[in-house]
């Protein structure tokens, strides 16, 4: 109990410090932009990602939110491969697509707009997008899988959740790009602006993803594993299975 009170107190102090830093950053547009792109995503994941991952786990246990829940005995922890640079590139793609589509819909594809305070509320959507992605990565890297011995398949919970996110992000970016080109007209200058802004945005998203996966993910995994072991009695021991066919890559 004393340890939990100390943890809550430390989080309160951290929250106060981050709020003060955020308030100060609003005085300088470039600092505010950097804060939203690099700091806030980590803050959001720290406070919300493990609990949101639990909600996804609960939703998966009750298909289509039915009253009957799947038994937790069908959920196991698999061995997960080490994080490679190619995996980081893959993980960073959909948050980037989702965010750039929102930027194309709400603002101008220019550096002047992107780094000024008029784009602040548009940029503020990124931590929320990143949080959804962080939940997917957390579920994936936790090794949590649903195993159906009778039907002979294994399902990644991260993949189950990300299918909804990826499909929506892909459709949204195509629609946003088409509407932006139709509104501003097809010109080489417009396409160059969109390209250069996209490159700069992707580099920022990639950096945020790298920082989270390499330095912050372990902390969120520990909290999520604590939820799985204490609340749902799912062992942290990694398993291996010999199932001949699978419907999903895992």
N, C-alpha and C positions, 0 to 999 in steps of 0.2 A: 504493500500500500504506500509506504514511504517512497519507494522507487517510482511508482506511477505519479505521485504528486510532484516529484522532482522533474520527471519527464514533461509533465504538463506545464510546470513553471518555466522550464527551458524553452518549450515551444512558444509560450506567451512572450518571452523576452525576444526570441527570434522574430516573431511576428511583428512586434513593436519596432524592432530595428529595421526590418524590411519595409514597413510602412513609412518610417521616417526617410529612409533612403529613396523610396519611390516618390514621396512628396518633393524632396529636393531635386530629383531628376526631372521633374516637370518644368523646372526653370530653364532647362537646356534641352532642346528638341533631340539632338543626336544622342544624348545620354538617355533620354526617355525612350527613344527607339531601341537602343541597345538593352536597356533594362527589360523592356517588354519581350524582346526576342530571345534573350539569353538567361535572365534571372527569373522572371515570372513563370516560365514553363517548369523550371525546377521546383519553384515554390508550390505551384498547383499540384505537381506530381507528388510532392512530399506530403501534402495535407489530404489529398483526395484519391490518388491512384489505387492504393491497396483496398480501400473501401469500395470503390467503383468496380474493381476486379471481383470483389466478393458478390456484388450485385449481378454481374455478368454470370458468375458461377451459379448463383441462385436461379437466374433466368434459364440457364442451360439445363438445370435439373428439372425444371418444370416446362416442358415444350409448349410453346404458345401460351405460356402462363396458365397452364392447367393446374388443377388443385392437387394432382398427384405428382410428387417429386421423385426423381430417380434416386436410387440408393447411392449413398456416398461410397459404398463398397466397390462400385464400378469405376471409381476415379482413382488414378494412380499417378505417381510422379515418375517421369521418364528422364533418362540421361540426356542432357542438352549439350550440343557442341559449343565450343568456344566462339565468342563473338569475333567475326572476321570483318575486315573493312568492306567487303562486298555486301555482307549482311547489313552493315550500317548504311550503305548507299541505298539498299533496297528499303530499309525501314524509313529512311528520310524522304522517299519519293512521294508518298501519298499526303503527308502533312503539307509538303511544298505545293502539290497540285491543288489541294483544297484552299490553301491560303492565297495563292496567286490568283485563283478564280474569284475569290472574294475581293481582292484588290482590283481586278479588272472591272468588276461590277460596280464598285463604289467610288473609284478614284481614277486618277490619270496614271498611265504607265510611264512615269518620269521620276528621276531622282529627286527633283525639287519637291514633288508632292510626297514621295515616300518618306523623306527624312525631315519633313516639317510637321508641326503640331496639328495641321489640318488632317493629316492622315493618322493621327494618334488612335482614334476610336476604331478605325479599320484595322490597324496593326494590333489593337487590343484583342482582336478575335483569335490571334495566333495561339496564345496560351491555352485557350479552350480546345482548339484543334489539336494541339500538342498533347493535352491531357487524354483525349480519346485515343490517340496513337500510343501514349505511354501505357495505357491499360492493356492494349493489344500486346505490346512488347513484354509487359509484366506477366501476362498469362502465358505467353510463349516461353519465356525464359524460366518460368517457374517449373516447367516440365509437366504441368497438369494436363492429363489426357483422359478422355472417356473411352473405356474399353468395353466392347460388346462381344463377349466370347461366342455367343450363339450366332449372331449375324456376321461374325468375323470381320470387324472393322475397328479402327482406332480414330478418334476425332480430337484434333487440337482445339482447345477452347479459344485460343488466340485466333486461329484461322476461322472458326465459327463466327466470332464477333467481327473480325476484320472484313469478312466478305460483304457485310452490310456497308461498312465504311468505305471500302475500295470502290465498290460499284457506284455509290453516290458521288464520291470525289471525282471519279473519271467522267461521269456524265456532267457534273457541275462545271468542270474546267472546260470541257468542249463547248458547252452552251455559252459560258462566259466569254470565251475567246471569240466565238462567232458573233455574238452580240456586240462585243467591243469593236471588232473590225467593221461590222455593218454601221455602227454609230459614227465612228471616226473616219470611215472610208479606208479602202485598201491602198496603202502607200508604203513605200520603202522605209520612210522615216518612222511611221507608226510601228511597223514590224520590227525595226531595229530597236526602238524604245522598249517594246514589249520583251524582246530578246535580252537586252542588257539588264533590265530590271529583274527579269526572271533569273538570270545568272546570279546577280547579287543576292536576291532573295534565297535562292537555293543554297548558296554558300553559307548564309546565315542559318538556315534550317539544318543543314548538314552539321554545322558546328554545335548547335543546340542538341541535336541527336547524339553526336559523338560524346559530348559532355555528360549527358544523361546516362547513356548506355555504359560508359566506361567508369563513371564516378558516382552516379546517384542511383542507378538501378539496383545495386546490391542492397542498399538501405531499404528500398521499397520492397524488395524480395523478402527480406527478413521479416518485415511487418506482415506481408501477405502469407508467408509460410507460418507465422505465428497464428494467424486467423485460421488457416486450414488445419493445423495440428490441434489447436486447443478447442476450437469451436466445432469443427467437423470431424475430428479424429482421423484425419488423413495423414498417413505416415510421411515423413520427409525423406524416407529411404527411396533411392532411385531404383526403378525396376526395368527389366528387359522382358519382352514378350516375343513369342514365335507365332505370329499370325501370318498366314499365307497370302492373304490379299487385304488391301485397305482401300477405302473409298477416298481417303484424304491423305495427302503427303504429310508426314510427321517427322 
